[in-house]
């Protein structure tokens, strides 16, 4: 399975309509409005890298309200995160606060960083990616306070990280 993350900026106030357009595209697993450098993050999962490229170039980039995008293609990092754990947390309503965090790592430290991330319970998904950043992860927690604590204490305390950027997911823009 091929995977990519697309971070986008769109026209002011058009986030919800862009998310609605993205959710109609076959292959887009999820799309969220975010706070931070980017307005929206979408995750694509397809059978081939070529299909991802087609979705990005022929569908996403043709949405008129999107001003710019950055695509991070996942390397084959393997499934380190248990799907059942994610589902249980969602079913119990525990995961009210969510964010994506992207990292620049020290050279050749992407996979050790990925392994360290999988030890943090609030990290529900992570991938080594190709593009401007080295690693992307999605965090879910019971509250904003817990989310902030996980990011500042657990994640930013990991060895071999050079920089990180957090994109908090905005629930109000969910459809």
Beta strands, then each sheet from edge to edge (+ up, - down):
strand 1: 2-10
strand 2: 28-35
strand 3: 40-46
strand 4: 66-74
strand 5: 97-105
strand 6: 123-130
strand 7: 135-141
strand 8: 161-170
sheet 1: 1+ 3- 2+ 8- 5+ 7- 6+ 4- 1+
end
